[in-house]
């Protein structure tokens, strides 16, 4: 699928907001891990570190590099990781929305 200029503009505009929204949610999860009274401080530390490494992987996978040639895969991965949802996709062309939904459906069918 060829990337439309209008979709690229929406993507460039929205990525920073999506990243911040996602990190706000993940930071809250990390705070909960650190302040949970279950386990020792050492256990909470290592559990938190593991979570942060997992999130780093997700962020790199979805946001780096932030290029036009990677836009489709980036949107697909952001949707799969819950960074964006169908409401976020409504800002894009119908063609792009359909491509993402079809790609996700295809992947879901393959994993069943």
C-alpha positions in Angstrom: 0.0 0.0 0.0 1.3 3.4 -0.9 1.4 6.0 1.9 -0.9 9.1 1.3 0.5 12.5 2.1 -2.6 13.2 4.2 -2.0 10.0 6.3 1.7 10.9 6.7 0.7 14.4 8.0 -1.7 12.9 10.6 0.9 10.3 11.6 3.6 12.9 12.2 1.2 15.1 14.1 -0.2 12.4 16.4 2.8 10.2 17.2 4.1 12.4 20.0 0.6 12.5 21.7 0.2 8.7 21.4 3.7 8.1 22.8 3.0 10.4 25.8 -0.4 8.9 26.4 1.1 5.4 26.4 4.0 6.3 28.6 1.7 8.0 31.1 -0.2 4.7 31.4 3.0 2.7 31.7 4.5 5.1 34.2 1.4 4.6 36.4 1.9 0.8 36.1 5.5 1.2 37.2 4.6 3.4 40.1 2.1 0.7 41.2 4.9 -2.0 41.0 7.3 0.1 43.1 4.7 1.0 45.7 3.1 -2.4 46.0 3.8 -3.8 49.5 3.9 -7.4 48.2 7.5 -8.7 48.1 10.7 -7.1 49.3 12.1 -3.8 48.0 14.6 -5.9 46.0 11.9 -8.0 44.4 9.9 -4.8 43.5 13.0 -3.3 42.0 13.8 -6.2 39.7 10.2 -6.6 38.7 10.0 -2.9 37.8 13.3 -3.1 35.9 12.0 -6.1 33.9 8.8 -4.2 33.1 10.7 -1.1 31.9 12.9 -3.3 29.6 9.8 -4.8 28.1 8.3 -1.3 27.5 11.5 -0.1 26.0 11.3 -2.9 23.5 7.7 -1.9 22.6 8.6 1.7 22.3 11.6 1.1 20.0 9.6 -1.4 17.9 6.7 1.0 17.4 8.3 4.4 17.3 11.9 4.0 15.9 12.6 5.0 13.3 9.9 7.6 12.8 9.9 7.5 9.0 7.4 7.6 6.2 8.6 4.2 4.9 7.9 2.6 8.3 4.6 4.3 9.0 2.3 1.4 8.1 4.2 -1.2 10.2 4.5 1.3 13.0 0.7 1.9 13.0 0.1 -1.8 12.8 2.4 -2.5 15.8 1.0 0.5 17.8 -2.5 -1.0 17.3 -1.4 -4.5 18.3 0.4 -3.2 21.5 -2.6 -1.1 22.5 -0.9 2.2 22.0 -3.6 3.3 19.6 -7.1 2.0 19.0 -9.8 2.1 16.3 -10.8 5.6 17.4 -7.3 6.9 16.7 -7.4 5.3 13.3 -10.5 7.3 12.3 -8.2 10.3 11.5 -6.6 8.3 8.6 -7.9 7.5 5.2 -10.4 4.7 4.8 -7.9 2.8 2.8 -5.3 2.9 5.6 -7.8 1.9 8.2 -8.9 -1.0 6.2 -5.3 -2.1 5.6 -4.6 -2.2 9.3 -7.9 -4.0 10.2 -7.3 -6.6 7.4 -3.6 -7.0 8.5 -4.6 -7.6 12.1 -7.4 -10.0 11.1 -5.0 -11.9 9.0 -2.5 -12.2 11.8 -5.2 -13.2 14.3 -6.4 -16.0 11.9 -2.8 -17.3 11.5 -2.4 -17.5 15.3 -5.5 -19.5 15.9 
